Amino acid sequence: MKLTDTFLRGIKTSGKVQKHSDGGGLYLHVSPTGGKLWRLGYRFEGKQKTMSFGAYPAVSLKDARQKREEAKEQLAKGIDPCAHKQAVKAAIRMEATNSFEIVAREWYDKYKTVWVKQHGDKIFARLEKDLFPLIGGLPVSEVTAPQILQALRRIEARGAVDTAHRTLQNCSQIFRYAIATGRAERDPAADLRGALSPVKGTNLASIKEPKAIGVLLRDIDAYEGNYIVRAALRMAPYVFVRPGELRRAEWSEFDLEKAEWRIPAARMKMRQMHIVPLARQVIDILEDLQSYTGNGRFLFPSMRANSAPISDMTLLSGLRRLGYTKEQMTVHGFRSMASTLLNEQGYNRDWIERQLAHGERNSVRAAYNFAEYLPERRRMMTEWAEYLDELRSGTVRSADTQQPTQVKVRKNKCLN
């Protein structure tokens, strides 16, 4: 006799196991305590087996019958429905552990120690804000190029074209990691080459004309604002490190007797220790600064708390106070200034790139190259400091004045 919902709702607990058949091997198993479970009895390869369809009434009579028919179809095809059910569950679990978000987080945890914290935080913010909401729950092996593009288009729509390109690059890195760990077979992000709007050039403003540099240096010397800000701005053109490396400089990193500043790997963008040879002019600045901040941790402590360095905006505000607009000069512009003029003056490009602490493609070589070309770089940094002093004093004239320079051309620079 077929079961009905009226009968099922009226079943009373008897303190014993009850079985109520619906035919075709389907029956409702009622426990002594009243629990009601749908079960299917069947034979596969000569063995009697049982599988569960869930509890009543969460699984209705209609649903249980549907599941019975699906199991019968599988049996007709020579498939064990119980084994098939377990395989489906295993696949779902596997997909959950191999979702794009799971793989991306694993990739991030593996590589975050290589990045400066600020850089790593930006990468993770892009993942959380722009990728995880749309493709994070998808199996990494099933993510398609159009799905990635949909996420990137949303970034473009808010005007962040450069961020869209960086996010695409991160996507590709994640998929390559998934391939390496056996969870994907290809990188769909590679199919999106040329699909995004091109990034417009946004070179940071920098003064590169010698005469204008001389004016800038004199303006910095005449700065009437905070002494610590003035010292940082005076030091910046001589060492041309990244703004973050400059403002976070710590006294423990300096050896004035050896005339060296050793920036630890943890503070460098490429996670490699960096040596900055210090010219006489820098030593003079530091010796003056010691009487102000030498007893603390930072060379340039915040005006609000000695336990923190000055902020990104503090140095930039100093330049703005001197009258330089964002289109004229930035703190990062001191690096571009040095790179351009040193290359124009014929210094070996490898010396310049090493002093700028630009990334080393060979990671093995990078671990040992912090002292690479150090004698040559010492000489270059000394001559660069002398050149800046000449610009400040006006003894070097720009080419458009058509007057001879009063400084002898430096020789033996190991031209490329």
C-alpha positions in Angstrom: 0.0 0.0 0.0 1.4 3.4 -1.0 2.1 5.9 1.7 0.3 9.2 2.1 1.1 12.4 3.8 -1.9 12.0 6.1 -0.6 8.6 7.2 3.0 9.8 7.7 1.8 12.8 9.8 -0.2 10.4 12.0 2.6 8.0 12.8 3.0 7.7 16.6 6.1 6.7 18.5 5.8 3.1 19.8 9.2 2.7 21.5 10.2 0.3 18.8 11.6 0.6 15.3 8.9 0.9 12.6 9.3 0.5 8.8 6.6 1.8 6.5 7.1 0.8 2.9 6.1 2.9 -0.2 7.2 0.2 -2.7 10.2 -0.1 -5.0 12.5 -0.5 -2.0 11.6 2.9 -0.5 10.4 3.0 3.1 10.2 5.3 6.1 12.3 4.2 9.1 10.9 5.4 12.4 13.2 5.2 15.4 12.1 4.3 18.9 12.3 8.0 19.8 10.3 9.1 16.8 12.9 10.1 14.3 11.7 9.6 10.7 14.3 8.8 8.0 13.7 7.9 4.3 15.7 4.9 3.2 16.0 2.8 0.1 16.9 -0.8 0.1 18.4 -2.2 -3.1 20.7 -4.9 -4.5 24.0 -4.1 -6.4 26.3 -6.7 -7.7 24.5 -9.3 -5.7 24.8 -7.5 -2.4 22.0 -6.0 -0.3 22.6 -2.2 0.4 20.8 0.7 2.0 21.0 4.4 1.4 19.4 7.4 3.1 17.4 10.2 1.5 17.1 12.4 4.6 14.5 13.0 7.3 10.8 13.5 7.0 9.1 16.0 6.7 12.2 18.0 5.6 12.3 15.6 2.7 8.7 15.2 1.5 7.1 12.1 0.3 7.2 13.5 -3.2 10.9 14.3 -3.0 11.7 10.8 -1.6 9.9 9.1 -4.5 11.8 11.3 -6.9 15.1 10.3 -5.3 14.0 6.6 -5.6 13.4 7.0 -9.3 16.8 8.6 -9.8 18.4 5.7 -7.9 16.6 3.2 -10.1 17.9 4.9 -13.2 21.4 4.8 -11.9 21.1 1.1 -11.1 19.8 0.4 -14.6 23.0 2.0 -15.9 25.2 -0.2 -13.6 25.9 2.6 -11.2 25.8 2.1 -7.4 23.6 5.0 -6.2 25.1 5.1 -2.8 28.6 5.2 -4.1 27.5 7.9 -6.6 26.0 10.0 -3.8 29.3 9.8 -1.8 31.3 10.7 -4.9 29.1 13.8 -5.4 29.6 14.9 -1.8 33.3 14.4 -2.1 33.4 16.5 -5.3 31.4 19.3 -3.6 33.9 19.2 -0.6 36.8 19.3 -3.1 35.3 22.2 -5.0 34.8 24.1 -1.7 38.4 23.6 -0.7 39.6 24.5 -4.2 37.5 27.6 -4.7 39.2 30.7 -6.2 39.1 32.4 -2.8 40.7 29.5 -0.9 43.5 29.2 -3.5 43.9 33.0 -3.6 44.3 33.2 0.2 46.8 30.3 0.2 48.8 32.1 -2.6 48.7 35.4 -0.6 49.8 33.7 2.6 52.7 32.0 0.8 54.0 35.2 -0.8 53.1 38.0 1.7 56.4 37.6 3.5 58.2 38.6 0.3 56.3 41.9 0.0 56.5 45.1 2.0 53.4 45.1 4.2 51.9 48.1 2.5 52.2 46.4 -0.9 50.7 43.2 0.5 47.8 45.0 2.1 47.0 46.6 -1.3 47.0 43.3 -3.0 44.7 41.7 -0.4 42.4 44.6 -0.5 41.9 44.2 -4.2 41.1 40.5 -3.8 38.6 41.1 -1.0 36.9 44.1 -2.6 36.9 43.2 -6.3 37.4 39.5 -6.9 36.0 37.4 -3.9 32.5 38.8 -4.1 32.1 37.7 -7.8 34.3 34.7 -8.3 35.6 33.8 -4.9 33.2 30.9 -4.4 33.7 29.3 -7.8 36.0 26.3 -8.2 39.3 27.7 -9.4 39.5 25.3 -12.3 36.1 26.5 -13.6 36.6 30.2 -13.5 36.3 31.6 -17.0 37.8 34.7 -18.7 34.4 36.4 -19.1 33.8 36.0 -15.3 37.1 37.6 -14.5 36.5 40.4 -17.0 33.1 41.1 -15.4 34.9 41.8 -12.1 37.6 43.9 -13.8 35.0 46.0 -15.7 33.5 47.0 -12.3 36.9 48.4 -11.3 37.3 50.2 -14.6 33.8 51.7 -14.2 34.9 53.6 -11.1 37.9 55.0 -13.0 40.6 52.8 -11.5 42.1 51.5 -14.7 45.5 51.0 -13.3 44.0 49.0 -10.4 42.1 46.9 -12.9 45.4 46.0 -14.7 47.1 45.2 -11.4 44.2 43.0 -10.3 44.4 41.1 -13.6 48.1 40.6 -12.9 47.3 39.2 -9.5 44.6 36.9 -11.0 47.1 35.5 -13.4 49.6 34.8 -10.5 46.9 33.0 -8.6 46.0 30.8 -11.5 49.6 29.9 -12.1 49.9 28.9 -8.5 46.7 26.8 -8.9 48.3 25.1 -11.9 51.5 24.4 -10.0 49.6 22.9 -7.1 47.4 20.7 -9.4 44.1 22.5 -8.9 43.8 24.1 -12.4 45.0 23.3 -15.8 45.2 26.7 -17.4 45.3 30.5 -16.7 42.0 32.1 -18.0 43.3 35.5 -17.1 45.9 35.2 -19.9 43.0 35.3 -22.4 42.2 38.9 -21.3 45.3 40.5 -22.8 44.2 43.6 -24.5 40.7 43.5 -23.0 41.2 46.3 -20.6 41.4 50.0 -21.3 45.1 51.1 -21.6 46.7 52.8 -18.7 47.6 56.4 -19.3 51.1 57.4 -18.4 51.3 58.9 -14.9 54.9 59.8 -14.3 55.5 61.4 -11.0 56.5 65.0 -11.4 60.2 65.8 -11.1 62.5 68.6 -11.8 65.3 67.6 -14.1 66.7 70.8 -15.6 70.0 71.6 -13.8 69.3 75.3 -13.3 65.9 74.5 -11.8 67.4 71.9 -9.6 69.7 74.5 -8.2 66.7 76.8 -7.4 64.9 73.9 -5.7 68.0 73.1 -3.5 68.3 76.7 -2.5 64.5 76.9 -1.7 64.9 73.8 0.5 67.8 75.4 2.4 65.6 78.5 3.0 62.7 76.4 4.2 61.2 78.1 7.3 58.9 75.4 8.5 59.6 72.4 10.8 63.3 71.7 11.2 62.8 67.9 10.9 60.9 68.3 7.6 63.6 70.6 6.3 66.3 68.0 7.2 64.4 65.3 5.4 64.0 67.4 2.3 67.6 68.4 2.4 68.7 64.8 2.6 66.3 63.5 -0.1 68.2 64.6 -3.2 71.5 63.2 -2.0 70.2 59.6 -1.2 67.2 59.4 -3.6 65.6 56.5 -1.8 61.8 55.9 -1.9 59.8 58.4 0.2 58.7 55.6 2.6 62.2 54.4 3.1 63.3 58.0 3.9 60.7 59.0 6.3 60.9 55.6 8.2 64.7 55.8 8.5 66.0 54.7 12.0 69.2 55.8 13.7 70.2 52.2 14.3 70.5 51.7 10.5 73.3 54.3 10.2 77.0 54.0 10.6 78.4 57.5 10.3 82.0 56.3 10.7 81.6 54.0 7.7 79.4 56.5 6.0 76.7 53.9 5.3 73.0 53.6 5.7 71.9 50.0 5.6 68.1 49.7 5.1 66.9 46.3 6.3 65.1 44.0 3.8 61.8 44.3 5.8 61.6 48.0 4.9 62.5 47.6 1.2 59.9 47.2 -1.5 61.8 44.2 -3.0 62.6 42.7 0.5 66.4 43.0 -0.1 68.7 44.8 2.2 69.9 48.1 0.6 73.2 50.0 1.2 73.2 53.7 0.7 76.7 55.2 0.7 76.6 58.6 2.5 78.4 61.5 1.0 80.0 64.2 3.3 77.0 66.4 2.8 74.7 63.8 4.2 76.9 63.2 7.2 76.7 66.9 7.9 72.9 66.8 7.8 72.8 63.8 10.1 75.2 65.2 12.6 73.1 68.3 12.9 69.9 66.2 13.2 71.3 64.0 15.9 71.0 66.8 18.5 67.3 67.0 17.8 66.2 63.3 17.3 69.3 61.2 18.0 67.9 59.9 21.3 64.9 58.4 19.6 64.2 55.7 17.1 63.4 57.7 14.0 65.5 60.3 12.2 62.3 62.1 11.3 59.7 61.4 14.1 56.1 62.6 13.8 55.4 66.0 15.4 52.6 64.3 17.3 54.5 61.2 18.7 58.1 60.3 18.7 57.1 56.6 18.4 56.0 57.1 14.8 57.7 58.6 11.7 56.4 61.6 9.8 53.6 60.8 7.5 53.6 60.6 3.7 51.8 64.0 3.5 54.3 65.8 5.7 57.1 65.9 3.2 54.8 66.5 0.3 53.3 69.4 2.3 56.8 70.8 2.8 57.3 70.9 -1.0 53.9 72.6 -1.4 54.8 75.1 1.2 57.9 76.0 -0.9 55.5 76.7 -3.8 56.0 73.6 -5.8 52.8 72.2 -7.3 52.0 68.5 -7.9 52.7 69.1 -11.6 56.2 70.4 -10.8 57.7 68.2 -8.1 56.9 65.3 -5.8 59.0 63.6 -3.1 59.4 60.6 -5.3 60.6 62.9 -8.0 64.1 63.1 -6.4 64.6 59.5 -7.6 63.7 60.4 -11.1 65.9 63.4 -11.0 68.9 61.4 -9.9 68.2 58.6 -12.4 67.9 60.9 -15.4 70.9 63.1 -14.7 73.2 60.3 -13.6 72.4 58.4 -16.9 72.9 61.6 -18.9 76.3 62.1 -17.2 77.4 58.6 -18.4 77.4 56.6 -15.2 77.2 52.9 -15.6 73.5 52.0 -15.7 74.0 49.0 -13.4 75.4 51.2 -10.7 72.4 53.5 -11.0 69.8 50.7 -11.0 71.5 49.1 -8.0 71.5 52.4 -6.1 67.9 52.9 -6.9 67.2 49.5 -5.5 65.2 48.4 -8.5 64.0 44.8 -8.6 66.5 42.0 -9.4 64.9 39.5 -11.8 67.2 36.7 -10.7 66.0 36.0 -7.1 69.2 34.0 -6.2 71.4 36.8 -7.3 69.2 39.3 -5.6 69.8 37.7 -2.2 73.5 38.6 -2.4 73.6 41.8 -4.5 73.0 44.4 -1.8 76.8 45.2 -1.9 77.1 44.9 -5.7 79.2 47.7 -7.2 79.5 49.2 -3.8 83.0 50.9 -4.4 81.8 52.3 -7.7 78.5 53.4 -6.1 80.4 55.2 -3.3 82.3 57.2 -5.8 79.1 57.9 -7.9 77.2 59.1 -4.8 80.1 61.4 -3.7 80.3 62.9 -7.2 76.6 63.3 -7.3 76.6 65.2 -4.0 79.3 67.5 -5.3 77.3 68.0 -8.4 74.2 69.0 -6.4 76.3 71.5 -4.4 77.6 73.0 -7.7 74.0 73.3 -8.9 73.0 74.9 -5.6 75.8 77.5 -5.8 75.1 78.2 -9.5 78.6 77.1 -10.7 77.0 74.7 -13.2 74.9 76.3 -15.9 72.2 74.7 -18.0 72.9 74.0 -21.6 70.5 76.7 -22.9 72.7 79.5 -21.4 75.3 78.6 -24.0 78.0 79.4 -21.4 80.8 76.9 -20.5 80.5 75.1 -17.3 82.9 75.9 -14.5 83.1 72.2 -13.5 85.4 69.7 -15.2 83.7 66.8 -16.9 84.0 63.7 -14.7 85.9 60.8 -16.4 86.2 57.0 -16.0 82.6 56.4 -15.3 82.6 53.0 -16.9 80.2 53.8 -19.7 77.8 51.1 -20.8 
